[in-house]
Amino acid sequence: MTSPMHRIPSGSTLNRLALDTAGRCGVDVEAVAGQEVTTSPVNGERLLEIGWVDGSTVDDAVVRGQAAFLKWRAVPAPARGALVKRLGELLAQHKDDLATLISLEVGKITSEAGGEVQEMIDICDFAVGLSRQLYGRTMTSERPDHRLMETWHPLGVVGVISAFNFPAAVWSWNTAIALVCGDPVIWKPSELAPLTALASNALLSRAAAECGAPADLNQVLVGPAELGQKLAAHSGIALLSATGSTRMGRAVGPRVADRFGRSLLELGGNNAAVVSGTADLDLTTRGVVFSAAGTAGQRCTTMRRVIAHASVVDELTDRLAAAYARLPLGNPMVDGTLVGPLINRAAYEAMEAAMEQATAKGGKIVAGGGRELEEAASNAFYARPSIVRLDEQTPVVQRETFAPLLYVLPYDDFDEAIALNNAVPQGLSSSVFTSDQAEAERFVSAEGSDCGIVNVNIGTSGAEIGGAFGGEKETGGGRESGSDAWRSYMRRATNTINYSGQLPLAQGVDFTV
C-alpha cells in the first residue's frame, strides 16, 4: 500500500487548489491570468498560466511610488504602524491560505510553510512597536547655548527582490519595516512563486484601503529578471533590498552603486557547525539534521558543513547517517513529511554534480544519494538528503550547493576548527556545539566566527525576527528584520540648534568681518 506522503496529486488538483486559495486572499485570478506557465515542484506539472509585466512598467511604478512617498512620509509613524498592525491581522486570518500557496509553489512542508507566514505576522508585531521607537539622539555641543541632535526621516521608494525559498517572509521583513519608516515598496518576487506574492500584496492592499493609506504604497511586479535589473538601475529607487545568490548580487550591487544608491544584499551562505569533543551529541544530532535537511536544504542558512573534533567525528557521522535514513520524504502537503522536493531539475543536477566532485576528491557518501518518487512524479525532483565524509575542505565544499548535501570534516585543534569555518567566501551563519564555556566564548568573539550569525548549541538556521539578519563577505553585508536594521530604510540628519543669539564658531575659529 502506497504511503500517503508518496501519493503525488495531479496537476489539475493543485491548479484548482491554488486558484481557490489565492481567490480567498483577494487575488482576482482571472485578471492575473496570462501566458507564462508556472509549475509546482510537488508534482513537476503545470500549476497555472500567469501574466507577466516587462521592464517598461518599472518607470511608471516608480513614479507612482514616489507620489505615494510624498504623502506617506507626512503621516506620523505611529499612524503608519496602524497599517502594519492591520496587515498582521489579515496575515493571521489567512495564515493557512498563504502557507498552502507556499507549499504549492516552492514545495515547503506544511509546518515550515506555516512557520514562514508566522514570521510575517511576527515582523508586523515588531514593526508596530518600532513605529513608536524610531529614536534619534542628542549630543552635547562645545558651543554655549547650542544643541546637537540626530533625526531620522523617511528615505524614499524601496525596491525588494526576493528569492523562491522564502517567497513571502523576506518581503514582509522589508515591507513592514519600510512602511513604518515612511517608505513605499515595489516588489519584484521570484518568478517561481507569483501567486504567493500576489496574495500577500492583495492582503496589504486591503489593509491600506481600510486604513486610508495612499494608493500605490505597495506594488508588485511579476515578471522576468529584467525587472530586477531595471529596479537596480533606477535612480528613483532609494534602497534596493535584494535576496538571492552571490552571482545575482554581483550583478545588482554595482548597478546600484554606480548611481550612488543604497543596497541591502542578502546573498549566499555556506554555513558550518563546529562540534567540540565536549558536545552533547544527542542535541547536536537534532540541531544538525534540522539545519541541514530542513526545507530540503534550500535555505540560505542551511547547514552545509559539519566540522567535528576527531574524538567524536565517527560517532557523530554514524548518528547523522542513522537519522537521515529515517527522514520521511514525499508530498510536502501530507502530515508527517519532513523533506519535500527540490525546486527543479537544475537544483537536483547541481547536487549530483557536487557529490561527484566530492567523491572524486576522496569523499565517501555515508547517507542518502539519488532521486526518489520518480515513478510517482517523473518531472518532480525528490532527492534523498545526503552526507559526504571528507578529510579536508576541497574546492566543492567551499562552494554553496543549494540542496540537502552535508559535508562532514574532522579537526584536531579548536583554532583549526575556527579557521575551517572561516575559510569559505560566504559569511552568513555558523554555530558551535560545545559544553566548554571557553570554546563558546572564543567562537562568538572577534577572533572566532566571521559570520553575521554566530550561534552556540543551536543550528545555523531558524533565526528569530528580533535580531538583525544578514552576513558578511560574499553574503553581502546587509541586515534585515530586527534590532536596528530599520536604519537602512531611513536617512539620518545631524542638526545644530543655536538658541544663544550669538554666532560662536566650532573649534574656537575667529572669522570676524
ZADOVEX-831219 format. One record per residue: residue in three letters; y, z, x of N, C-alpha, C, O, CB in turn. Coordinates in steps of 0.2 Angstrom, whole numbers, plus 5000, padded with zeros to 4 digits. Glycine has a CB too. Example, Ala and Ser with C-alpha at 12.3 -4.5 7.8 and 13.67 -1.06 7.14 Angstrom:
BEGIN
ALA497250395066497850395062498450395066498350425071497850455057 SER498950355064499550365068500050395064500650405067499750295070 
END
This chain:
BEGIN
MET499450005004500050005000500650005004500750045009500050064995 THR501149965003501749955007502250015006502350035000502149885005 SER502450045011502950095011503550075007503750015008503050125018 PRO503950115003504550095000505050075005505450025004504850154996 MET505050105011505550085016505450015019505849985023505650135022 HIS504749995018504649925021504649875015504549815017503949925023 ARG504849885009504949845004505749815005506149855003504849864997 ILE505849755006506449725008506749695001506349644999506449685014 PRO507249714998507449674992507749604993507849584999508049714989 SER507649564988507849494988508649484989509049534988507649464982 GLY508849424991509549414991509849414985510449444984509649344994 SER509549394979509949394973510049474970510549484967509449364967 THR509549514972509649584970510149614974510549654971508949624972 LEU510249604980510849634984511449604982511949634982510649624992 ASN511449534980512049504978512349534972512949554972511949424977 ARG511949544967512149574961512449644962512949674960511649584956 LEU512049684966512249754968512949754971513349794970511749784972 ALA513049704976513649704980514249694975514749724976513649654985 LEU514149644971514749624967514849674962515449684960514549554963 ASP514349704959514449754954514849814957515249844954513849774951 THR514649834963514849894966515649884968516049924967514449914973 ALA515749824971516449804973516849804967517449824967516449734976 GLY516649784961517049774955517249844953517749864950516649744950 ARG516749894953516949964951517449994956517850044954516350014952 CYS517549974962518049994966518749964965519249984968517849984974 GLY518749914961519349874959519449804962519949774961519949914961 VAL518949784965518949714968518849664962518349664958518449704974 ASP519349614962519249554957518749504961518949464965519949524956 VAL518149514959517649474963517649404962517549364966516949504961 GLU517949384956518049304955518649284959518549224962518149294948 ALA519149324960519749304964519649294971519949254975520349344963 VAL519149334974519049334981518449284983518249284989518849404984 ALA518149254978517549204980517849144984518449124983517249184973 GLY517449124988517649064992517049024995516449024992518049084997 GLN517148995001516648955004516248985010515748965012516948895006 GLU516549045012516249075018515649115016515749165012516749115022 VAL515049105019514449145017514349205022514449195028513849095018 THR514249255019514049315022513349335021513149325015514549375021 THR513049365026512349385025512249465026512649495029511849345030 SER511749485023511549555023511049565029510549535029511349595017 PRO511149615034510649625039510049665036509549665039510949675044 VAL510149685030509549715026508949665026508349685027509749745020 ASN509149605023508549555022508749485026508349445026508549545015 GLY509349485029509449425033509649365028509749305031508949405037 GLU509749375022509849325017510649325015510949375016509449335011 ARG510849275011511549265009511649325004511249345000511649205005 LEU512249355006512449415002512949384996512949404991512749465006 LEU513449344999513949324994514349264998514349255004514449374992 GLU514749224994515249174997515949204996516049224990515149104994 ILE516349205001516949245000517549195003517449155007517049305004 GLY518149205000518649165003519049195009519149255009519249154998 TRP519149155014519549175020520249145020520349095017519149145026 VAL520649185023521349155024521349135032520949155036521949215023 ASP521849095033521949075040522549105044522949145041521948995040 GLY522649085050523149105054523849095051524349135052523149085060 SER523949045047524649035044524849085039525449095037524648965040 THR524449135037524549185032524849245036525249285033523949205028 VAL524849245042525049305046525749315046526049375045524749305053 ASP526149265047526849265047527149295040527549345040527249205048 ASP526849275035527049295028526849365027527249405024526749255022 ALA526249385029526049455029526549505032526649555030525349465031 VAL526749485038527149525042527849535039528149585039527249495050 VAL528149475037528749485033528749535027529149575026528949415031 ARG528249525023528149575018528049645020528249695017527549545013 GLY527649655026527549715028528249745031528349805030527049715034 GLN528649705034529249735036529749755031530149805031529649685041 ALA529749715025530149735019529849805017530249845015530049675014 ALA529249815016528949875014529149935019529249985016528249875013 PHE529149915025529349965030530049995029530150055029529349935037 LEU530549955027531249975026531250025021531750065021531649915025 LYS530850015016530850065010530450125012530650185010530550025004 TRP529850115015529450175016529650225021529550285020528750145018 ARG530050195026530250245031530750295028530950345031530550205037 ALA531150275023531650315020531350365015531650415013532150275016 VAL530650365014530350415009530150475014529850465019529650385006 PRO530350535011530150595015529350595017528950575013530350655012 ALA529250625023528550625025528050655020527550635019528450655032 PRO528250715017527850745013527650705006527150715004528150815011 ALA528150665004528050624999527650565001527250544997528750594996 ARG527650545007527150495009526450525009525950485008527350465016 GLY526450585011525750625011525450625004524850625003525850695013 ALA525850624999525650624992525150554991524650564987526150624987 LEU525350504994525050444993524350444996523850424993525450384996 VAL524350475002523750485006523250535002522650525002523850505013 LYS523550584999523150634995522750594990522150604988523550684993 ARG523150554986522850514981522350464983521850464980523350474977 LEU522450434989521950394992521250434993520750414991522150364998 GLY521350494996520750534997520350554991519750554991520950595001 GLU520750564985520450574979520050514976519450524974520950604974 LEU520350464977519950394975519350384979518850364977520450334975 LEU519450394986518850384990518250434988517650414988519050394997 ALA518450494986517950544984517550524978516950524977518250614983 GLN517950494973517650464967517250404968516750404965518250444962 HIS517350364973516950304974516550314981516450264984517450244975 LYS516450374983516050384989515450344989515250304994515950454990 ASP515050354984514350314983514450244983514050204986513950344977 ASP514950214980515050144980515250114986514950064989515650124975 LEU515650144990515850124997515250125001515150085006516450165000 ALA514850185001514350195005513750135004513450105009513950255004 THR513750114998513250064996513449994999513049965002513250054988 LEU514149984999514349925002514249925009514149865012515149915000 ILE514349975013514249985020513549965022513449935026514450055022 SER513149995018512349985019512249915018511849885022511950025014 LEU512449885013512349815011512549765017512249715019512649795005 GLU513149785019513549735024513349745031513349695035514249735023 VAL513249805033513149815040512449855042512249865047513649855043 GLY512049875036511349895037511349975039510849995041511049865043 LYS511850015038511850085039511350115034511350095028512550115039 ILE510950165037510550205032511050245027511650255029510150255036 THR510750265021511250295016511650355019512150355017510750315010 SER511250395022511650465024512150445029512750475029511150515027 GLU512050395034512650385038513150345035513750355037512350345044 ALA513050305030513550265026513950315023514550315022513250215022 GLY513650365019514050415016514450455021514950475019513550465012 GLY514150465027514550505032515150475034515650505035514150525038 GLU515150405034515750365036516250375031516850385032515550295037 VAL516050375024516550375019516850445019517450455018516250365012 GLN516450495021516650565021517150575027517650615026516050615022 GLU517050535032517650535037518250515034518850535036517350495043 MET518250465030518850435027519150485023519850495023518650375023 ILE518750525019519050575015519350635019519950655018518550605010 ASP519050645025519250705029519950685033520350725033518750715034 ILE519950625035520550605038521150605033521750615035520550535041 CYS521050585027521550595022521850665021522450675021521350565015 ASP521350715021521550785021521950805027522450835026520950825020 PHE521750775033522050795039522750765039523250805040521750765045 ALA522850705037523550675036523950705031524550705033523450595035 VAL523750725026524150755021524450825024525050835023523750785015 GLY524050865028524350915031524850895037525350925038523850965034 LEU524650845040525150815045525750795043526250795046524750755049 SER525850775036526450745034526950805034527550785033526350725027 ARG526850865034527250925035527350945042527651005043527150975030 GLN527050915047527050945053527150885059526950895064526350975055 LEU527550845057527750795062528350815066528950795066528050725059 TYR528150865070528650905074528950875080528650835084528350975076 GLY529650885081529950875087530050935091529650985090530650835086 ARG530550935095530651005099531351005101531750955101530151005105 THR531551065103532251075105532151095113531751135114532651125101 MET532651075117532651095124533351125125533851115122532551035128 THR533351175130534051205132534451155137534151125141533851265136 SER535051145135535451095139535851135144535951195144536051065134 GLU535951105150536351135155537051135154537451165158536151095162 ARG537251105149538051105147538151155142537751155137538251035145 PRO538651195142538851245137538951205130539251155130539451275139 ASP538751245125538851215118538551145117538851105113539551215116 HIS538051135120537651075119536951085117536651145118537651025125 ARG536551045113535851055111535550985113535750935111535751075104 LEU534950995116534450935117533950945112533650995111534250935124 MET533750885109533150895104532750825104533050775106533350915097 GLU532150825102531750765101531650755094531450805091531050765105 THR531650695092531450675085531050615085531050575089532150665080 TRP530550615080530050565079530250525072530350555067529350595079 HIS530250455073530350415067529850365066529450345071531050385069 PRO529750335060529350285059529350225064529950215066529350255052 LEU528850195065528850145071528950075068529350035071528150145075 GLY528550055063528549985060527849965058527450015056528749935066 VAL527749905057527149875054526549885059526649865065527249805052 VAL526049915057525449925061524949875059524749875053525150005060 GLY524649845064524049795063523449835065523449865070524149735067 VAL522949825061522249855063521749805063521649765058522149915057 ILE521349805068520749755069520149805070520149845074520849715075 SER519749795065519149845065518449805066518449745065519049885058 ALA517949835069517349805070516849825065516949865060517049835077 PHE516249785065515749795060515449865059515249885054515249745061 ASN515349895065514949955065515250015061514850055059514749975072 PHE515850015061516250065056516750025052517350025054516550125060 PRO516449995047516949945043517449975039517849935037516449905039 ALA517450045038517950075034518250135037518850145037517650095027 ALA517950175041518150235044518750225049519250255049517650275047 VAL518650175053519150165058519850135055520350155057518950105063 TRP519750095050520350085046520650145043521350145044520150035040 SER520350185040520650245037520950295043521450325041520050285034 TRP520650295049520950335054521650315055522050355056520450335060 ASN521650245056522350225057522850225051523350245052522250145060 THR522550205045522950195040523250265037523850265035522650165034 ALA522850315036523050375034523650405038524150435036522450425033 ILE523550405045524050425049524650385049525250405049523750435057 ALA524550315049525150275049525550285043526150285043524850195050 LEU525250295037525650295031526050355031526650355029525150295025 VAL525750415033526150475033526750475038527250505038525750535034 CYS526650435044527150425049527650375047528150365050526850395055 GLY527550335041528050295038527950225040528450185039528750315041 ASP527350205041527150135043526750095039526250125036526850135050 PRO526950035037526449995033525849975037525949975043526849935030 VAL525349945034524749925038524549855036524449845030524149975037 ILE524349815041524049745039523349755043523349765049524449685042 TRP522849745039522149755042521749685042521749655037521749805037 LYS521549675048521049615049520349655050520249675056521249575055 PRO519949655045519249685046518749635049518949575050519049705039 SER518149665050517649625053517449575048517449585042517049665055 GLU517349505050517149455046516449475042516249445037517049395049 LEU516049525046515449535043515449585037514849605034514949565049 ALA515949615036516049675031516649665026517049705026516049735034 PRO516749605023517349595019517349635013517949655011517349515018 LEU516849645010516849675003517049755004517349785000516149675000 THR516749785010516949855011517749855012518049905010516549875017 ALA517949805016518749805017519049795010519549835009518849755022 LEU518849745006519249735000519249794995519649804992518949674997 ALA518649824995518549884991519049944993519349974989517849904991 SER519049955000519450005002520149995001520550034999519350015010 ASN520349935002521049915001521249914993521849934992521149835003 ALA520749894989520949904982521049974980521449984976520349874978 LEU520650024983520750094981521450114983521850154980520250134984 LEU521650094989522350114992522850074988523350104986522450094999 SER522750014986523249984981523350024975523850024972523049914980 ARG522750044972522850084966523250144967523650164963522150104963 ALA523050184972523450244974524150224975524550264972523150274980 ALA524350174978525050154979525450144973525950164972525150094984 ALA525050104968525350094962525450154958526050164955524950044958 GLU525050204958525050264954525650304957525950344953524450304954 CYS525750304964526250344967526950314967527350344970525950364974 GLY526950254965527650214965527850194972528450194974528150264963 ALA527350184977527450164984527650084984527550054979526850174988 PRO527950064989528249994989527649944989527049964991528649984995 ALA527749884986527249834987527149814994527649824998527449774982 ASP526549794995526449765002526349825007526449805013526849715004 LEU526349885005526249935010525549935014525549955019526350005007 ASN525149905010524449895013524249815011524249795006523949945010 GLN524049785017523749715016523149705020523049735025524349665018 VAL522649665017522049655021521949575021522049545016521449685017 LEU521849555027521749485029521049465031520849485036522249455034 VAL520649445026519949425028519949355031520149305027519549435021 GLY519649355037519549285040519349285047519049335049520249255040 PRO519449235051519149225057519549265063520049295061519149155059 ALA519249265069519549305074520249275076520649315078519149295081 GLU520449215074521149195074521649235072522149245074521149125071 LEU521449275066521949315063522149375068522749395068521649345056 GLY521649405071521749455076522149435082522649465084521149485078 GLN522049375084522449345089523249335087523649345091522149275092 LYS523249315081523949305078524349375078524949375079523949265071 LEU523949425075524249485075524449515082525049545082523749535071 ALA524049505087524149525093524849495096525149525100523549515098 ALA524949435095525449395097526149405093526649385096525349325098 HIS526049435087526649435083527149485085526949545085526449435076 SER527749465086528249515088528449565082528749615083528949485090 GLY528249555076528349595070527849655070527949695065528449555064 ILE527349655074526849705074527049755079526949745085526149675075 ALA527249815077527549865081526949895085527049915091527949915078 LEU526349905082525749935085525149895083525049885077525750015084 LEU524749875088524149845086523549895088523449905094524049775089 SER523149915083522649955085521949915084521849895078522550015080 ALA521649905089521049855089520449895092520449925097521249795094 THR519949895088519249915090518749865090518649825086519049975084 GLY518349865096517849815097517649815104517649865107518149745096 SER517449765107517149755113517649755119518249745117516649695114 THR517449775125517949765130518149695131518749685133517649785137 ARG517749645130517949575130518549565125518949525127517349525129 MET518449585119518949575114519649615117520149585116518749605107 GLY519549675120520149705122520549665127521149665128519949775125 ARG520149635132520449595137520849535134521349505137519949565142 ALA520649505128520949455125521649485121522149445121520549415120 VAL521549535118522049565114522649605118523249585117521749615109 GLY522449645123522849685126523449645130524049665129522549725131 PRO523249595134523849555137524249525132524849515133523549505142 ARG524049495126524449465121525049515119525549495118524049435115 VAL524749575117525249625115525749645121526349655120524849695113 ALA525449655127525849675132526449625134526949645136525449695138 ASP526249565133526649505135527349505131527849485133526349435134 ARG527249535125527849545121528149615121528549625116527749515113 PHE527949655125528149725126527949765119528349805117528849725127 GLY527449745116527249785110526749845112526649845118526849735105 ARG526649885107526149935109525449915106525349885101526350005105 SER524949935110524249935108523849995109524050035113523949875113 LEU523450005104522950065104522250035104522050005099523050105098 LEU521950035110521250005111520650055111520650095115521249955117 GLU520250035107519550075107519050025108518749985104519450115100 LEU518750025114518349965116517649995118517450045115518649935122 GLY517249965123516549985124516450055127516850085129516349935129 GLY515850075126515550135128514950125132514550085129515550185123 ASN514750165137514150165140513950235141513950265147514150125147 ASN513850275136513850345136513250385139512650355137513950375129 ALA513250435142512750465145512650545144513250575142512750455153 ALA512050565144511950645144511650665150511150635152511550665138 VAL511950715153511650745159511250805157511450845153512150765164 VAL510650805159510150855156509950895162509550875167509550825153 SER510150955162510051005168509351035168509051025163510551065167 GLY509151055173508551095174508451155169507951175168508351105181 THR509051185167509051245163509151225156509251265152509651285165 ALA509151165154509251145147508751165142508151165144509351065147 ASP508951175136508451195131508251125128508551085125508851225124 LEU507551105130507351035129507251025121507250965119506651025133 ASP507051075117507051065110507751035107507750985104506851125106 LEU508251075109508951055107509150985110509350945106509451105109 THR508950975116509150915120508750855116509150805115508950925127 THR508150865115507750805112508150785105508250725104507050825111 ARG508250835101508550815095509250785096509450735092508650885090 GLY509650815100510350785102510250715104510650675102510650825106 VAL509850705109509750635112509550585107509750525106509250635118 VAL508950605103508750555098509250535093509250475091508150585094 PHE509650575090510150555085510650515089510850465086510450615082 SER510950535095511450495098511250425100511550385100511650535104 ALA510550425102510350355105510050315099510150255100509750375110 ALA509750335094509450295089509750295083509650245079508750315088 GLY510250335081510650335075511050275075511250245080511050395075 THR511150255069511550185067511150125071511550085073512250195069 ALA510550135072510150085076510550065082510550005085510150015072 GLY510750115086511150105092511750065092511950045097510650075097 GLN512050065086512650025085513250065084513750045080512549975080 ARG513350115088513950155088514250145095513950135100513850235086 CYS514950145095515250145102515150205106515150205112516050135101 THR514950265102514750325105513950335106513750385108515050385102 THR513650285105512850285105512750305113513050285117512550225104 MET512250355113511950375120511550315123511050295120511550435120 ARG511750295129511350235132511050255138510550225140511850175133 ARG511250315141510950335147510750415146511150455144511350325153 VAL510150435149510050505150509950515157509550475161509350525146 ILE510250555160510250575167509950645168510350695167510950565171 ALA509350645169508950715169508750735176508550705180508350705164 HIS508750805176508550835183507850825184507450815179508650915183 ALA507650815190506950795192506450845190505850825189506950785200 SER506650905189506150955187506050955179505550975177506451025188 VAL506450915175506250905168506250835166506050825160506850945164 VAL506350785170506450715168505750695165505750655160506650675173 ASP505150715168504550695165504350725158504250685153503950705170 GLU504450785157504350815151504850795146504650775140504450895152 LEU505450785148505950755143505750685140505850675135506650765146 THR505550645145505350575143504850575139504850535134505250535150 ASP504350625140503750625135503950645128503750625123503250675138 ARG504450695128504650725121505050665118504950655112505050785123 LEU505450635121505850575118505350525116505450495110506350555123 ALA504850505120504450455118504050475111503950425107503950435123 ALA503850535111503450555105503950555099503750535094503250625106 ALA504550575100505050575094505150505092505250495086505650615096 TYR505250455097505350385095504750355091504850315086505550345101 ALA504150375093503650355089503550375082503250335078502950375093 ARG503950425080503950455073504550425069504550445063503950525073 LEU504950395072505550375069505450325063505150275064506150345073 PRO505650345057505450295051505950235051506550245051505550335044 LEU505750175052506150115052506050075046505450065044506050075059 GLY506550045043506450005037507149995033507650005036505950035033 ASN507049985027507549965022508050025023507850085021507349955015 PRO508650015025509150075026509350105019509650165019509750055029 MET509250075013509450105007508950145004508950164998509650045003 VAL508350155007507750195005507850265008507850265014507150165006 ASP507750315004507750385007507150395012506650365011507650435001 GLY507350425017506850435022506950395028506650405034506150435019 THR507250335027507350285033507850325038508350345036507550225030 LEU507750315044508150345049508450285053508950295056507850395053 VAL508050235054508350175058508350115054507750095051507850165064 GLY508850085053508950015049508949955054508749965059509550015045 PRO509149905051509149845055509749835060510249865059509149785051 LEU509649795065510249775069510649725065510449695060509949735076 ILE511249715067511749675063511549605063511649565057512449675066 ASN511249575068511049505068510549485073510349525077511649455068 ARG510349425074509949395079510249405086509849425090509749325078 ALA510849395087511149395093511049475096510949475102511949385093 ALA511149525092511049585094510349605096510249635102511249635089 TYR509849575093509149585095509049545101508649575106508649555089 GLU509249485102509149455108509449485114509149485120509349375107 ALA510049515113510349545119509949605121509949625127511049575117 MET509649645116509249705118508649675121508449705126509049735111 GLU508249625119507749595123507849575130507449595134507449545119 ALA508449545130508649525137508749575142508549575148509249475137 ALA509049635139509249695143508549725146508549745151509649745140 MET508049725141507449765143507049715148506749745153507049765137 GLU507149655148506849615153507149625159506749625165506849535151 GLN507749625160508149635166507949705169507949715175508949625165 ALA507949755164507749825167507049825170506949855175507849875161 THR506549795166505949795169505849755175505449775180505449775164 ALA506249705176506249665182506449705188506249685194506649605181 LYS506849755187507049795192506649865193506949905196507849815191 GLY506049855190505649915191505649965185505250015186505849955197 GLY505949955180505949995174505349995171504949945171506549975170 LYS505150045167504550055164504650075156505050125155504050105167 ILE504450025152504550045144504050095142503450085143504449975140 VAL504350155140503950215138503950225131503550265128504150275142 ALA504350185127504350195120504650125117505150105120504750255118 GLY504450105111504750055107504649985110504149975114505450065107 GLY505149945109505049875111504749835105504349855101504549865117 GLY505049775104504849725099505149735093505549775092504149735099 ARG504949685088505349675082504849695076504249685077505549605081 GLU505049725071504649745065504849715059505449695058504549825065 LEU504449715054504549695047504749615047505049595042505149735044 GLU504549585052504749505052504449475046504749425044504449475059 GLU503849495044503449455038503849475032503949435027502749475038 ALA504149535031504449555025505149525025505449515019504549635025 ALA505449515031506149485031506249445037506449475042506749545031 SER506049385037506049345043506749335046506749315052505749275041 ASN507249335042507949325045508349395046508849395048508349285040 ALA507949445045508249515047507949535054507349515055508149565041 PHE508349585057508049605064508049675064508549715066508549575069 TYR507449705063507249775064506949785070506349765072506849795058 ALA507249815075507049825082506849905083507249945081507549805087 ARG506249915085506049975087506450005092506449985098505249975088 PRO506750065091507150095096506750105103506150125102507450165094 SER507050095108506650085115506950135120507550145120506650015117 ILE506450155125506650195130506350165137505750145137506350265130 VAL506750155142506550125148506750175154507250205154506950055150 ARG506150195157506250245163506350205169506050155171505550285164 LEU506950225173507150195179507250245184507350305183507750155178 ASP507150225191507350265196508050265199508250315202506850255202 GLU508350215197509050205199509450165194509150135189509150165206 GLN510150175194510550145189510750065191511150055195511250185189 THR510350025189510349955191510949925187511249955182509649915189 PRO511149855188511649825185511649825178512149835174511749755188 VAL511049815175510949805167511149875164511349875159510249785165 VAL511049935168511149995165511950005165512150045160510850055169 GLN512249975169512949985169513349945164513949955163513249965176 ARG512949905160513249865155513149895148512549925148513049785155 GLU513549885143513349915137512949855133513149805132514049925133 THR512349885131511949835126512049875119511749925118511249835129 PHE512249835114512449865108511849865103511749825099513049825104 ALA511349915105510649915102510349975104510650015108510249855104 PRO509849995100509450065102509050065108508450065108509050085096 LEU509350055114509050045120509350105125509850105126509149975123 LEU508850155127509050205130508750205137508150195138508850275127 TYR509150215143508850215149508850295152509250335150509350175154 VAL508250315155508150375157508150375165507750335168507550415154 LEU508550415168508650415176508550485178508750535175509250375178 PRO508250495184508250565187508850575192509150535194507650565191 TYR508950645193509450665198509150725201508750765198510150675195 ASP509450745207509250805211509750855211509650915211508950785218 ASP510350835212510950875213511450865207511550805205511250865220 PHE511850915205512250905200512850865201513050825197512550975197 ASP513050865207513550815210513350745209513750705207513850835217 GLU512750735210512450665209512450645202512550595200511750665212 ALA512250695198512250685191512950665188513050615184512050745187 ILE513450695190514150685188514350615191514650575187514650735191 ALA514150595197514350535200513950475196514250425195514150525207 LEU513350485194513050435190513350425183513450375180512250455189 ASN513550485180513850475173514550435174514650395169514050545171 ASN514850445179515550415180515450345183515950305183515950455185 ALA514850325185514850255189514650195185514250155186514250265194 VAL515050195179515050135175515750125173516250165173514650155168 PRO515950055171516550035170516850075163517450075163516649965169 GLN516450095159516650125152516750195153516550225158516150105147 GLY517250225149517350295149517450325142517950365141517950305154 LEU517050315138517150345131516850415130517250465130516850295126 SER516150425130515950485128515350505133515050465136515650485121 SER515250575133514750605138514550665136514950705132515050605145 SER514050695138513850765137513350785142513150755146513450765130 VAL513350855142512850895147512450945143512750975139513250925153 PHE511850945144511450995141511251045146510851025151510750965137 THR511451105146511351155151511351225148511751235143511851145157 SER511051275151511151345150511551375156511651435156510451375149 ASP511751335160512151365166512851355165513151295164511951325173 GLN513251415164513951405162514351375168514851335166514251475161 ALA514151385174514551345179514451275179514951235180514351375186 GLU513851245177513751175176514151145170514551095171513051155175 ALA514151185165514551165159515351165161515651115159514451215153 GLU515551215164516251215166516451155171516951125170516451275169 ARG516051145175516151085180516151025177516550975178515651085186 PHE515751015172515650945168516250935164516450875164515050945164 VAL516550985161517150975157517850975162518350965159517251025152 SER517750995168518351005172518650935175518350885173518251045178 ALA519150935178519450875181519050845186519050775187520150895184 GLU518550875189518150845194517450825190516950815194517950895199 GLY517350835184516750815180516750745177516950705180516650865175 SER516550745171516550685167517250655167517750685166516250685160 ASP517250585168517950545167518050515161518450475160517950495173 CYS517650535156517650505149518250545145518450595146517050515145 GLY518350505139518850535134518550595130518950635127519150485130 ILE517950585129517550635125517050665130516550635133517250605119 VAL517050735131516550775135516350835132516650875130516950795142 ASN515650825130515350875126514850925130514550905135514950845120 VAL514650985127514251025130513651045125513851065120514551085133 ASN513051035126512451045122512551015115512351045110512451125121 ILE512750955115512850915109512850845112513050835117513450935105 GLY512650795108512550725110513250695111513750725110512150685105 THR513250625112513850595113514150565107514750545107513650535118 SER513750565101514050535095514150595090513950655091513650485092 GLY514550575085514650625079515250665080515350725079514050675079 ALA515850625083516450665084516750685077516650645072516950615087 GLU517150735077517550755071518250735071518550715076517550835071 ILE518550725065519150695064519750735067520250715068519350675057 GLY519650805068520150845070520350835077520950855079519950915069 GLY519950805081520050795088520250725089520050675086519450805093 ALA520650705095520850635096520250605099519850625103521450635101 PHE520150545096519550505098519750445102520250405101519250475091 GLY519450435108519550375112519350395119519050445121520250365112 GLY519350345124519150345130519550315136520050285134518450315130 GLU519350315142519650295147519350235150518850205148519750345153 LYS519650205156519350145160519350085155519850075151518750165163 GLU518750055155518749995151518650015143518549965139518149955153 THR518650075141518650095134519350085132519450085125518450165133 GLY519850075136520550055133521050105133521650095134520450035127 GLY520850175133521350225134521750245127522150285127521950205139 GLY521550215122521850235115521550295113521050325115521750175110 ARG521950325108521750385105521950385097522550365095522150445108 GLU521450395093521550385086521350455083521050505086521050335083 SER521450465076521250515072521650575073522250575072520450535074 GLY521350635076521650705076522050715081522350675085521150755075 SER522150785082522650815087523350775087523650775081522350795095 ASP523650755092524250725092524250645093524750615095524750755098 ALA523650615090523650545090524150515086524350455087522950525088 TRP524450555081524950525077525550505081525950455078525250585072 ARG525650525087526250505090526250425092526750395093526350545097 SER525650395092525650325094525950285088526150225089524850305094 TYR525950315082526250275076526950295075527250275070525850295070 MET527350325080528050345079528350325085528150315090528150415076 ARG529050325084529450315090529850385091530050415087529950255089 ARG529950395098530250455100531050445101531150395105529950495106 ALA531450485099532150485101532350555104532250605101532650465095 THR532750555110532950615113533750615111534050565112532850615121 ASN533950665108534550675105534950735109534750785110534550695098 THR535650715111536050765113536650785108536950735106536350745120 ILE536650845106537150865101537750905105537550955107536850905095 ASN538350875105538950915108539350945102539650905098539350865112 TYR539351005102539751045097540351085101540551135098539351085093 SER540451065107540951105111541651085110542151125111540751105118 GLY541851025108542451005108542750975115543250955115542951055105 GLN542350985120542450965126541950905128541550885124542451025132 LEU542050875135541550825137541350845144541450805148541950755136 PRO540950895145540750915151540150865153539750845148540450985152 LEU540050835159539550785161538950825164539050875167539850735165 ALA538350795163537750825166537850825174538150785177537150785164 GLN537450865177537450875184538150885188538250875194537150815188 GLY538650915183539250935186539750875188540150885192539250975192 VAL539550815186539950755188540650755185540750775180539550685185 ASP541150735190541850735188542050665187542050625192542250775193 PHE542250645181542450575180543050575176543150545171541850535176 THR543550615179544250625175544650565176544750535181544550685178 VAL544850535170545350475170546050495170546450455170545150435164 
END
